[in-house]
Amino acid sequence: MCLVFLCDEEETELGRQAAPGACPYCGGTVQAVDIESQWRLCFLPLCFKRKRKYLCTLCARRLVVYQ
């Protein structure tokens, strides 16, 4: 008997908005992107997470915020 477990992560973009500051690499404007991720195991949802990622609009780099 062979058991196959399928794991999947699905990310959906909820919205974008302008964030204060500039990109330290190219000086472009920064956007805050709200993302909802959903983990599934054999098509059963395990957990939902909402994250906020910061991206540069010119060089498309993901920026890290240190608090």
N, C-alpha and C positions, 0 to 999 in steps of 0.2 A: 504494500500500500504506500502510496506516495502522497504527501501533503504539500501543497504549494500555498504559501502565504504571500499575498500581494499587498505591498505597502505603497501608498501613494500620498503625495502632498500636493494640494491644489491651492494656488494663491490667486486671490481676486483683488483687484484695485478698487478701493472704495471712493477715493477722491484725491485731488491734488490742490495744493495752495502754495502761494509764495511764502518763503521763509526769509527771515532777516539775515543779512550777512552776504558774503561773497565767497566764491570758491578759492581756496588758498593756492590751487595749482594754476588756474587760468584766469581767475577774476570774474567768472561768469556768475549769473544769478542762481540762487539755490531754491529748489522746490521741495516741499514736504509731501510725501506720498503715504497715504494711509492704506495698509494692506491687511487683509484678513486671510490667514492660512488655516487650512483644514487638513488634519492627518486622518487617513483612512487605513484600516486593516481589513482586508477581504470585503471591501465595500461598506464597512460599518464605520461611521465617524467616531474617532477617538477623542480628539480635542480641537478646540477652536482657539486661535490666538489672533489678536489684533496688534499690529506693529506700525510704527511710523519710521519710514526710511527717508533720508535726505539725499537728493541727487542734484548734481550740477546740470544745468540746461545746455551748456556749451560742450564740455568734454565728456559728459555722461558718466562721470565717476560717482560712486557711492561714497558719501561723506559720513564720517563718524563724529558724533557729538560727545564731547567730554564735559562732564558737569562737576 
